[in-house]
Amino acid sequence: MDLEHVNEQLSVNLDVAIVTLFPELFSTFLRTSFVHRAIAERKLTVLLEYLREHGRGKHRSVDDTPYGGGAGMVMRVDCVLEAIESAEAKLGASPRAYRVLLTPQGRPFTQAAAAALATRGKVVLVCGRYEGFDERTRSHVDEEISLGDFVLTGGEIPAMAVVEACIRMLPGVLGNEQSSEDESFSAARDGWLEYPQYTRPVEYRGQAVPDVLKGGNHARIEQWRREQSYARTVERRPDLIAGASTRKSETS
């Protein structure tokens, strides 16, 4: 794949460099839906930094056997850090960008984390592979992010998730700014899950659209939506209710 061709077509509000061993995985992703729109409207720049170019020896190795023994291979700190610094130079980051490792050991990625990351301006996302990173790598980054309590083969899918979550926060990307407020985990909804949504047909296989949504009473609709949002959150994610209560008590 021609990386220069890919990078030339991706161009400002949020500049992201992705350090990866598999840049080809991003080809379709960066040309699809809102990601493509953000790039086309110059709200987002994405640069792909091929980690193999910073490898060692004849085979451009970026991993090695772990000291002390054990299964698998570990990503070398020198190769990873050189790739990060190369990506930052291409981004024009000064003195450097906000550096993020994508690893199962990181803190869970949330809507609030996406909103914060979207304001960083210039970000480097580092995709792990093999058995993970040399521990010394961690001292050269600002944050470690995980999608959840599970393990993937690499960090490329998490990188896509992070980029997509962040660009939804950029003004104008969604078209309707209220879209990012009336959804699950939004601060406008106290971080609760989104209320149920309906569209045509009015009735389908014995299930009908609730009458309140057809009545045109917007105050009653809003009340219904908040009640439904609360009930759904209590049922499916009671931890979000507890979290919201804790945040309110801390700020009061």
DAGI-V862906 format. One record per backbone hydrogen bond with DSSP energy under -1.0 kcal/mol. CO is the residue of the C=O (numbers start at 1). NH is the residue of the N-H. If there is no record, write none. Layout:
BEGIN
co & nh
CO & NH
CO & NH
END
This chain:
BEGIN
co & nh
1 & 3
2 & 6
3 & 7
4 & 8
14 & 45
15 & 123
16 & 47
17 & 125
18 & 49
19 & 127
20 & 51
22 & 25
23 & 26
24 & 27
26 & 30
28 & 31
29 & 32
32 & 36
33 & 37
34 & 38
35 & 39
36 & 40
37 & 41
38 & 43
38 & 44
39 & 42
43 & 14
45 & 16
47 & 18
49 & 20
50 & 53
51 & 54
52 & 55
56 & 61
57 & 60
61 & 56
62 & 76
64 & 74
66 & 69
73 & 131
74 & 64
75 & 134
76 & 80
77 & 81
78 & 82
79 & 83
80 & 84
81 & 85
82 & 86
83 & 87
84 & 88
85 & 89
86 & 90
87 & 91
88 & 92
88 & 93
98 & 124
99 & 142
99 & 143
100 & 126
101 & 145
103 & 106
107 & 146
110 & 114
111 & 115
112 & 116
113 & 117
114 & 118
116 & 119
117 & 120
120 & 122
121 & 15
122 & 98
123 & 17
124 & 100
125 & 19
126 & 102
128 & 155
129 & 132
132 & 75
134 & 137
135 & 138
137 & 140
138 & 141
143 & 101
144 & 107
145 & 103
146 & 109
148 & 150
155 & 159
156 & 160
157 & 161
158 & 162
159 & 163
160 & 164
161 & 165
162 & 166
163 & 167
164 & 168
166 & 169
167 & 170
170 & 173
174 & 176
176 & 179
178 & 181
178 & 182
181 & 183
183 & 186
186 & 189
186 & 191
187 & 190
189 & 192
192 & 185
202 & 209
204 & 207
207 & 204
210 & 213
211 & 214
216 & 218
217 & 221
218 & 222
219 & 223
220 & 224
221 & 225
222 & 226
223 & 227
224 & 228
225 & 229
226 & 230
227 & 231
228 & 232
229 & 233
230 & 234
231 & 235
232 & 236
233 & 237
237 & 240
238 & 242
239 & 243
240 & 244
241 & 245
242 & 246
243 & 247
244 & 248
245 & 249
246 & 250
247 & 251
END
